[in-house]
Amino acid sequence: MKPNLSYSLMMALALATGSASAADLRIYPSFSEVRETVKATGTTLGVNLPQETWNSVIPGSLDLDGVAFSSAVQKQEANWLTSLEGKPVFLRTGDKIETVTLIRARDLLIKDAQGRYRNVSYSDLSFSDLPPLNPQSPTQTLTYTVPSGATGTLSYLTRAVTWSPRFTLKASNAGAQLSALADIRNGTELPYNVQNTELYAGDVEVQEGQPMPAPAPMMRAEAASADFAAPKINTVGEVRGLTRYDLSAPFTLPASSMVTLPFLMPKLTSFERYVGLNTYFNTQTSKGTMSRFYRFKADERLPSGSLTVREDGRIVGQTTIPETGKGADVEFSLGNDPDVRYTRTVETQNQQKDSKGNVTRTTYRVTYAFESSKDRAIRAEVTERAGGRRIIIDTAPAVQNQGVANLRVDVPANGKASKSFVLVIDNS
């Protein structure tokens, strides 16, 4: 993929110099739409892409908008080295440099001044002209036949440019704060000068196409000049279930890089720490430790992303949060908490049988006893699910198929607490 899409001559220059041309990017979590204004000088409009870049373009996504072209021809061209076959190049052997003839670019077969043939390494060759990026890779060309001087927008989808948010939850006894960064990745060998950037959060399905290339190495983007001002990310709003964000200014997305920008700073409207347990009903006695849970609500919609939790500046865990609406609970566990233990016991209080002696209705009392060695009080929460034809939990109305018991109890510092619920399973 790449935004350097103009005429073939401009593309050849871009490949040779590694420079970037202007483009607009609409970046989604798993792909991007690249859009560039193109203008034909005659009746043809050409696009030239390295094979590696072409491989990341989703098949069938190339489109020339605003121009009624009469045909489009796509084909693979030979690599740059092939154009030097039969011509002199320079070969370094130790401290000696000699002029040789490149016979075959495919396996770097050369002929020396004595008329002998041998295969050499590309790193030992040098040239009179500046090589392009990836000179041993073929390129793909796409040539449109258009009205003379036509202007339109070339667009395509690529798997090689993506973005993702990452959140940090900083908590202490004084409260909690949530912040986010946006990582914008360019997995291609060509840079982008991005004029307008839109980021979209949410699920968007596109055809599979080619496999996504391996992640690009993480490189820090260099500023174009000393007075470079990083763009800000602004929330625009909802687009048919997606959340759209815009960048406030153009920026450069270098080849094989990741650019990170400050993203959201939502306000937390609620924040809780507690120990929890999610389980299913059974009649056995069990013991174990609770898990460390967090729950919070934010005053704006949150995209899905990784989350790092810090307590008093120290990392206490990482997880991934799903896309969450404004004011909805974000709840997650960061592993076991050995300081809070539980013992679960089940007492059968009553059973009813039919005329054949089959049990049709059973009443249980389930008790959780908690013991904490923490030096502060902690909330313990248990969610236990039970299945059956009809389920009754305590005095709640009967439900079918599955019932859910929710227990909440405050366990004192270095103390004990317990709580029970009555479960009726009716299969009559």
C-alpha positions in Angstrom: 0.0 0.0 0.0 1.1 3.5 -0.4 -0.1 7.1 -0.8 2.6 8.1 -3.4 0.2 7.6 -6.3 0.4 9.9 -9.2 1.7 9.3 -12.7 4.2 6.7 -13.5 7.0 9.3 -13.8 6.2 10.7 -10.4 6.0 7.2 -8.9 9.4 6.3 -10.4 10.9 9.4 -8.8 9.2 8.5 -5.4 10.6 5.0 -5.5 14.1 6.3 -6.4 14.3 9.0 -3.7 12.1 7.5 -1.0 10.1 10.7 -0.9 6.4 10.9 -0.1 3.5 12.6 -1.9 0.3 13.9 -0.4 -2.6 11.6 0.4 -5.7 11.3 2.6 -6.0 8.3 5.0 -9.1 6.8 6.5 -7.6 4.4 9.0 -9.6 1.5 10.6 -8.3 -1.0 13.1 -7.5 -3.6 10.5 -7.1 -1.7 7.2 -7.0 1.7 5.7 -8.5 3.5 2.7 -5.9 5.6 0.9 -7.2 8.5 -1.2 -5.1 10.7 -3.5 -6.1 13.3 -6.1 -4.5 12.4 -9.5 -4.4 14.2 -12.8 -3.5 12.9 -16.2 -1.2 15.0 -18.5 -2.4 13.1 -21.5 -4.9 10.2 -22.0 -3.2 7.8 -19.6 -2.9 7.7 -15.8 -0.4 5.3 -14.4 0.2 3.9 -10.9 3.4 2.1 -10.1 3.7 0.0 -6.8 6.4 -2.3 -5.5 5.3 -5.9 -5.3 5.5 -5.9 -1.5 3.2 -2.9 -1.4 0.8 -4.4 -3.9 0.5 -7.5 -1.9 -1.1 -5.6 1.0 -3.7 -4.0 -1.2 -7.1 -5.7 -0.8 -8.0 -7.2 -4.2 -10.8 -5.4 -6.0 -10.5 -2.2 -3.9 -8.7 0.0 -6.4 -11.1 2.7 -7.6 -10.7 5.8 -9.8 -13.5 8.2 -8.6 -14.7 11.1 -10.7 -13.1 9.9 -13.9 -14.9 7.9 -16.6 -12.0 5.7 -17.7 -12.4 3.4 -20.7 -10.0 0.7 -19.6 -7.5 -0.2 -16.9 -4.6 -2.6 -17.4 -2.6 -4.1 -14.4 0.6 -6.1 -14.9 3.9 -7.0 -13.2 7.0 -5.2 -14.4 10.6 -6.4 -14.0 12.7 -5.1 -11.2 15.1 -2.2 -11.5 18.1 -4.5 -11.7 16.7 -6.2 -14.8 17.1 -2.9 -16.7 20.9 -3.1 -16.1 21.3 -6.5 -17.7 24.1 -6.3 -20.4 25.4 -3.0 -18.9 28.4 -2.3 -16.7 28.2 -2.2 -12.9 30.9 -2.0 -10.3 32.0 -5.0 -8.1 33.9 -4.7 -4.9 36.2 -7.6 -4.0 38.1 -6.9 -0.9 39.7 -3.5 -1.4 39.5 -3.8 -5.1 36.7 -2.4 -7.3 36.3 -3.5 -10.9 33.9 -2.9 -13.7 31.9 -6.0 -14.7 28.8 -6.7 -16.8 25.5 -7.7 -15.2 24.4 -10.7 -17.2 21.3 -11.8 -15.3 19.6 -9.8 -12.5 17.6 -12.8 -11.2 20.6 -14.6 -9.6 23.1 -11.7 -9.9 25.2 -13.4 -12.6 28.1 -11.2 -13.8 30.8 -11.4 -16.4 34.3 -10.0 -15.5 36.9 -8.4 -17.7 38.5 -11.9 -18.3 35.2 -13.2 -19.7 34.5 -15.4 -16.7 31.0 -15.7 -15.2 30.1 -16.0 -11.5 27.3 -15.1 -9.1 27.9 -12.3 -6.7 26.1 -10.6 -3.7 24.0 -7.5 -4.2 25.8 -5.8 -1.3 29.1 -6.0 -3.3 27.6 -4.2 -6.3 27.5 -0.4 -6.8 26.0 1.6 -9.6 26.3 4.9 -11.4 22.6 5.8 -10.9 20.7 6.0 -7.6 18.9 2.7 -7.0 15.2 2.8 -5.9 14.0 1.1 -2.7 14.0 -2.7 -3.0 15.8 -2.7 -6.4 15.5 -6.5 -6.6 11.7 -6.5 -6.2 9.3 -6.4 -9.2 6.7 -3.7 -9.4 3.0 -3.7 -10.3 1.7 -1.1 -12.8 -1.9 0.0 -13.3 -2.6 2.1 -16.4 -5.9 3.9 -16.9 -7.1 5.2 -20.2 -8.8 8.5 -19.5 -9.9 11.7 -21.2 -7.1 14.1 -21.7 -6.2 16.1 -18.6 -8.8 14.2 -16.4 -8.7 14.8 -12.6 -10.0 12.3 -10.1 -9.4 10.5 -6.8 -7.5 7.3 -6.8 -8.4 5.1 -3.7 -7.7 1.6 -2.5 -7.9 -0.4 0.7 -4.7 -1.8 2.3 -4.0 -4.0 5.3 -0.6 -2.4 5.8 -1.7 0.8 7.5 -3.7 0.4 10.8 -4.2 2.1 14.1 -5.0 1.0 17.6 -5.6 2.8 20.9 -3.9 1.9 24.2 -5.1 3.0 27.5 -3.5 3.7 30.9 -5.5 3.6 34.1 -3.6 5.3 36.9 -5.0 4.6 40.3 -4.1 5.6 43.9 -5.9 6.2 47.2 -6.8 9.6 45.9 -8.7 8.2 42.9 -8.1 7.2 39.3 -7.4 8.7 35.9 -7.8 7.2 32.4 -5.8 8.3 29.4 -5.1 6.9 26.0 -2.6 7.1 23.1 -3.2 6.3 19.4 -0.6 4.1 17.6 -0.7 4.6 13.8 1.3 2.0 12.0 2.8 2.0 8.5 3.9 -1.5 7.4 5.0 -0.5 4.0 8.5 0.6 2.7 7.1 3.9 1.4 6.3 7.0 3.4 3.1 9.1 3.5 2.7 12.8 3.7 -0.9 12.7 5.1 -3.0 15.8 4.4 -6.3 14.7 6.0 -6.6 11.8 8.5 -9.7 10.1 9.8 -9.5 7.3 12.4 -12.5 5.0 12.9 -13.2 2.7 15.9 -15.6 -0.2 15.6 -16.1 -3.4 13.6 -15.9 -3.0 9.8 -15.9 -6.2 7.6 -14.1 -6.2 4.3 -13.1 -9.1 2.1 -10.1 -11.1 3.3 -7.7 -10.5 0.3 -4.1 -11.2 0.9 -2.7 -12.0 4.4 -1.7 -9.0 6.4 2.1 -8.4 6.3 4.2 -8.8 9.4 4.1 -5.8 11.8 6.6 -3.1 10.9 9.5 -2.4 13.2 8.7 0.3 15.7 10.5 3.5 14.7 10.1 7.0 16.0 8.8 9.4 13.4 11.2 12.3 12.8 9.8 15.8 12.5 9.9 17.4 9.1 11.3 20.7 10.6 12.2 22.3 13.9 8.8 24.0 14.1 6.9 20.8 13.5 3.6 20.7 15.5 2.1 17.3 16.2 -1.6 17.1 15.2 -4.2 16.6 17.8 -6.9 14.0 17.7 -10.5 15.3 17.9 -13.7 13.3 18.4 -16.1 14.0 15.5 -19.0 11.7 16.4 -20.8 8.5 15.5 -21.0 7.2 11.9 -23.5 4.3 11.6 -22.2 2.6 14.8 -18.5 3.6 14.2 -16.7 6.4 16.1 -14.8 8.9 14.0 -11.8 10.9 15.0 -10.0 13.5 13.0 -6.4 14.7 13.1 -6.1 18.5 13.4 -3.2 18.9 11.0 -1.2 17.1 8.3 1.6 14.8 9.5 4.3 12.5 8.0 3.9 8.7 8.4 7.4 7.4 7.6 8.0 4.0 6.0 8.0 1.0 8.3 7.1 3.1 11.3 4.7 3.7 14.1 3.6 7.2 15.0 2.1 7.7 18.5 -0.2 10.6 19.3 -2.0 11.6 22.5 -5.6 10.4 22.2 -8.4 10.5 24.8 -8.5 11.8 28.3 -12.0 10.7 29.4 -13.4 11.6 32.8 -14.2 8.7 35.0 -17.7 9.0 36.5 -17.2 6.0 38.8 -14.3 3.8 39.8 -14.2 0.6 42.0 -11.7 -2.0 43.1 -13.0 -5.3 44.4 -12.3 -9.0 44.6 -14.5 -11.2 42.6 -15.5 -14.7 41.5 -17.5 -15.9 38.5 -18.6 -19.5 38.7 -21.4 -22.0 38.0 -23.6 -23.8 40.5 -22.6 -27.3 41.7 -23.3 -29.2 45.0 -19.6 -29.6 46.0 -17.8 -27.7 48.8 -15.0 -25.7 47.3 -12.2 -23.3 48.5 -10.0 -20.9 46.7 -8.8 -17.3 46.3 -10.6 -14.4 44.9 -9.5 -12.4 41.8 -8.5 -8.7 41.6 -11.3 -6.8 39.7 -11.7 -3.2 38.6 -14.8 -1.5 37.4 -15.2 2.0 36.0 -17.5 4.2 33.8 -16.3 7.0 31.5 -18.1 10.1 30.3 -17.5 9.2 26.6 -17.4 6.2 24.2 -14.2 4.1 24.4 -12.8 2.1 21.5 -11.5 -1.4 22.1 -7.8 -1.4 23.0 -5.1 -2.6 25.4 -5.2 -1.3 29.0 -2.3 -1.0 31.4 -3.2 -0.5 35.1 -0.8 1.3 37.4 -1.3 1.6 41.2 0.8 4.3 42.7 2.9 4.4 39.6 3.6 0.6 39.6 2.2 -1.7 36.9 -0.2 -4.2 38.4 -1.5 -5.8 35.2 -2.5 -5.5 31.6 -5.7 -6.5 29.7 -7.8 -5.6 26.7 -11.1 -3.7 27.1 -13.9 -4.0 24.5 -15.6 -1.1 22.8 -17.8 0.5 25.4 -20.6 3.1 25.2 -20.7 6.3 27.2 -21.5 5.6 30.8 -21.4 1.8 30.4 -19.4 -0.4 32.8 -15.9 -1.5 31.9 -15.1 -4.5 34.1 -12.0 -6.7 34.1 -9.8 -9.0 36.2 -6.1 -8.8 36.6 -5.5 -12.2 38.3 -5.7 -13.9 41.7 -5.6 -12.1 45.0 -4.2 -14.5 47.6 -5.0 -12.1 50.4 -8.8 -12.9 50.1 -9.9 -16.5 50.4 -13.3 -18.1 50.2 -15.0 -21.3 51.3 -18.2 -22.3 49.5 -20.6 -24.7 51.0 -24.0 -26.1 49.7 -26.8 -27.4 51.9 -29.8 -29.2 50.4 -32.8 -27.9 52.3 -35.7 -29.6 50.5 -36.5 -32.0 47.6 -39.7 -32.9 45.8 -40.2 -36.1 43.8 -42.7 -37.2 41.3 -44.7 -40.5 41.4 -41.8 -42.4 39.9 -39.3 -41.2 42.5 -37.5 -38.7 40.3 -36.4 -35.5 41.9 -38.3 -32.6 40.3 -37.6 -29.7 42.6 -34.7 -29.0 44.9 -34.0 -26.1 47.3 -30.4 -25.3 48.2 -28.7 -22.8 50.5 -25.3 -21.7 49.1 -23.0 -20.0 51.6 -19.8 -18.1 50.9 -17.4 -17.4 53.8 -14.6 -14.9 53.1 -11.4 -14.3 55.0 -9.1 -11.4 54.3 -5.5 -10.7 55.4 -5.5 -7.2 53.9 -5.0 -4.2 56.2 -8.0 -2.5 54.7 -11.6 -3.4 54.0 -12.4 -4.8 50.6 -15.6 -5.4 48.6 -16.2 -9.1 47.6 -18.5 -9.9 44.7 -19.6 -13.3 43.5 -21.6 -14.1 40.3 -22.9 -17.7 40.3 -25.0 -19.1 37.4 -27.4 -22.1 37.7 -29.2 -23.9 35.0 -32.6 -25.6 35.0 -36.2 -25.5 33.6 -37.2 -22.9 36.2 -34.8 -21.1 38.6 -35.7 -19.1 41.7 -33.0 -17.2 43.6 -34.0 -15.9 47.0 -37.3 -13.9 46.5 -36.7 -12.9 42.9 -39.2 -14.0 40.2 -38.6 -17.4 38.6 -36.6 -17.4 35.3 -36.2 -20.1 32.7 -33.1 -22.0 31.7 -30.5 -20.0 33.7 -30.5 -17.9 36.8 -27.8 -15.6 38.1 -27.1 -15.0 41.8 -25.1 -11.9 42.7 -23.6 -11.6 46.1 -21.9 -8.5 47.5 -20.3 -8.2 50.9 -17.7 -5.9 52.5 -14.9 -7.9 54.2 -13.3 -6.0 57.0 -9.5 -5.5 57.3 -7.9 -8.7 58.6 -11.4 -10.1 59.1 -14.2 -12.4 58.0 -17.6 -12.1 56.4 -20.2 -14.4 54.9 -23.3 -14.3 52.8 -25.8 -16.9 51.5 -28.5 -17.2 48.9 -31.4 -19.7 48.5 -31.6 -21.5 45.1 -34.6 -23.4 43.8 -34.1 -25.6 40.7 -37.5 -26.8 39.4 -37.4 -29.3 36.6 -41.0 -30.5 36.9 
